[in-house]
Amino acid sequence: MTDPTISPIADSMLVEPATSLRGRIRMPGDKSISHRVLMLAALAEGESVIGGLSDGDDVASTLAIIEALGVRVDSEVNLSGEWVHHIFGGDLSPAASDLDVGNSGTGMRLLAGMLAGLPFSSVLDGDASIRRRPMDRVLNPLRKMGASIVSRNADSASGAGMAPLVINGGGLRGIEYHLPVASAQVKGSVLFAGLLADGPTTVVERWPTRTHTEELMTAIGIDIERSKVGGLDRISVSPGRPDPFDHDVAGDPSQAAFWAVGASIVPGSNVVIENVYSGPERSGFVAVLARMGADVTHDEATGDLLVRSPPSGALEGTTVRADEIPGLVDEVPVLAVAAACAEGKTVFEGVGELRIKESDRLAAIESELGRMGAEVRAEGDCLVVWGRSGRGFCGASVDAHRDHRIAMSCAIAALVADGPTTINGWESVSTSYPTFADHRASLMATEIEN
């Protein structure tokens, strides 16, 4: 479906304001889960069947990597018109060339853990953005496990290792590792390496993080133990390849957050977002929007997220505490859009992690929402947004900074702008949510069934 109010102009997108958002959309498969389920299927001895994979470029890169490692992938469209992938794993072998994760930081960190345990050499690389992202938080624990990993690139100021990574795999030993930062990617990397180590591996975390890795491992029969000792969560995995399995990937809550914010700030909106994953540490944005006065309900039984324009009008500013951030870190850019439309000040605490994403997201939020008339300041590890009390944004020309979440956040802000907005660098959206424009077209055109 083509939306006449959003016209692609080369690598840019022209976005007109919306009068309302109404209808039903179904979320694409969760990106974080998709990476992990493909890697588990690659390790499993035999045929696994995967449905609902994320359709973005990031997951396509992981799929291509496991194929390069010798995994056979047969894909078909089922009777419902959805892709189903038959993954024949277990017999992994060295790739003929470097393994390219594209723009995927999740893929880079998780695959480093898996490759560290495989008994051959690999080179793991990515695009220019990936080559600027520090990898020491993954390299340090993997080296403690005995991995031989050499960074061909290092930050000139800090000396931190970055891609490309030369990984000479095999010979790992199980360890106990205390996460120095709240990172589900580091936790997942260590647990994947632990599957291929010579003894149990335990990750200890002070702050709760996304549980996708241990959830999936438990679901397919891998021996995972969880406990809490002295207030700290301990996640332990025993060595062993998984058995083949079937899995349907639930919808991506990080993508749903864009429409949840959109329906909360555009008057007259009534949106049902289907198939939204509701597991631990992924629904923090729902709680924050509700605290701001949004009319939002997540039915965990069906996965449907129902969002209507708040009856009271404008949202209210709030403080998002540092201990909430791990459960909504990817949603901070679009929550900043909601905050800019609210009454009063909103403070996001402990968001320094956003400086080392696909872009410096704190700087990008400040500059691009600032171009659209918002008052936003990045102050240390905090982001402060002063609300415009429902006045919306100014139409402008903004830059996505090659970051899909900045691009889509600006598109949501453009829904309540006073004129058209041009988003330069729109092509970055293909990494995670290529059907974003189609979904917006649907919500602009469809009356919801009451």
HUVENVEN-V648243 format. One line per field, one symbol per residue. phi: phi as a letter, one per 30 degrees, with the letter a starting at -180 (. if undefined). burial: b if it has 24 or more other C-alpha atoms within 12 Angstrom, else e. A space follows every 10 residues. Layout:
phi: ???
burial: ???
//
This chain:
phi: .ccddbcdbh ccbcccdcda bbkbbcdded dddeeddddd dddddkcccc cieecddede dddddddddj ddbcbbcddd icdbcccccj cdbeddbdcc diccddeedd deddddccda cbccbadddd dccdcddcdd dddddjdcbc ddbbdddcid dbddccccdj idbdbcbcdd bdbdddeddd dddddcccae bbccbdcdbe cedddddddc jddccbabbh icdcbcbcdk dddeacacdd ddddddeddd deddcceida bccdicebde ibcedddddd ddjdcbbcdd dcidccbbed ddjddcdacc dddddedaed ceeddddedd cdcjccbcci ceeddbcebd dddddddddd dcjdcbbcbi ccbcbcdchi dibcdacbcd hhbeddeddd ddeddcdcad bccdideddd dbbdcedddd edddccdddd
burial: eeeebbeeee ebbbbbbbbb bbbbbbbbbb bbbbbbbbbb bbbbebbbbb bbbbbbbbbb bbbbbbbbbe bbbeeeeeee eeebbbbbbb bbbbeeeebb bbbbbbbbbb bbbbbbbbeb bbbbbbbebb bbbbbbbbbb bbbbbbbbbb bebeeeeeee bbbbbbbbbb bbbbbbbbbe bbbbbbbbbb bbbbbbbeeb bbbbbbbbbb bbbbbbbbee ebbbeeeeee eebbbbbbbb bbbbbbbbbb bbbbbbbbbb bbbbbbbbbb bbbbbbbbbe bbbbbbbbbb ebbbbbbbee eebbbbbbbb eebbbbbbbb ebebbbbbbb bbbbbbbbbb bbbbbbbbbb bbbbbebbbb bbbbbbbbbb bbbbbbbbee ebbbbbbbbb bbbbbbbbbb bbbbbbbbbb bbbbbbbeeb bbbbbbbbbb bbbbbbbebb bbbbbeeeee
//
